């Protein structure tokens, strides 16, 4: 009898341990399910709870990502008084006409942006969005940022449309030539050539610091046709590629959208401005993550929407944690350049 009692007690202690482990697991899950809200944020518990419930229920999720997402990674928004680059308006240098007349200055400008983006790190906002995309193949994003940070955060490339192109890609300047167009495209990392390496220890955005002289032959040339290579970004005076536009249309016309996330963008510039009404028309509820509410009609917050005020990198990570869990750490790896021949 004595040994039976011992056996029973052994059994019950094993069962207790199992139960304890199960409880611990459930607690962990509960934490991952995160109904805990960071009190330092200006978000009400009601909004947090209603958004989390809607996100969990949402199948087709659409996102519009803008400059505000990358600000806390150190990327410039090119707004405000310190936006000038060597006395130029950034928009004047991101221009097809400027590349035609002064490709060297345009290449220095983009090399500088590449260097900064390469040294930047994806923030919790990028990582949370990438995790959401990994966990939901029906999540699709239109990215206005060219900094490559979503890609480095692990965002599946089949689920994101780079409407303004990619800093870490070059293409042949004859890609749209009426005579003998050239389809050369390649992924690159900074510096794209020895000649386009920025001088160390000086800020080349300051016009008082001299730029190294560059001759035409120093600029990167196409290995297929020897024309100039150019950044594979959408410059002023150009339109988003037909293929990218088609991918976005395929998503937006592919069925009702349950939820749209508008992140770090005032969404007032076309074509970005049209995505919010398109999503609304399919029945989507909209969640805005921005420092300020837009005063333009397209970006206006309706009473059925959510508006999460603050640094988008912080608020996005906080609001998505109910589904993707808490994101920690950063991915530093930069994909090595590989040549793509299109
Ligand atoms: Zn070429």
Boltz pocket constraint, residues with backbone or C-beta under 6 A from the ligand:
constraints:
  - pocket:
      binder: B
      contacts: [[A, 172], [A, 173], [A, 174], [A, 182], [A, 183], [A, 184], [A, 222], [A, 223], [A, 224], [A, 225], [A, 226], [A, 227]]
      max_distance: 6.0
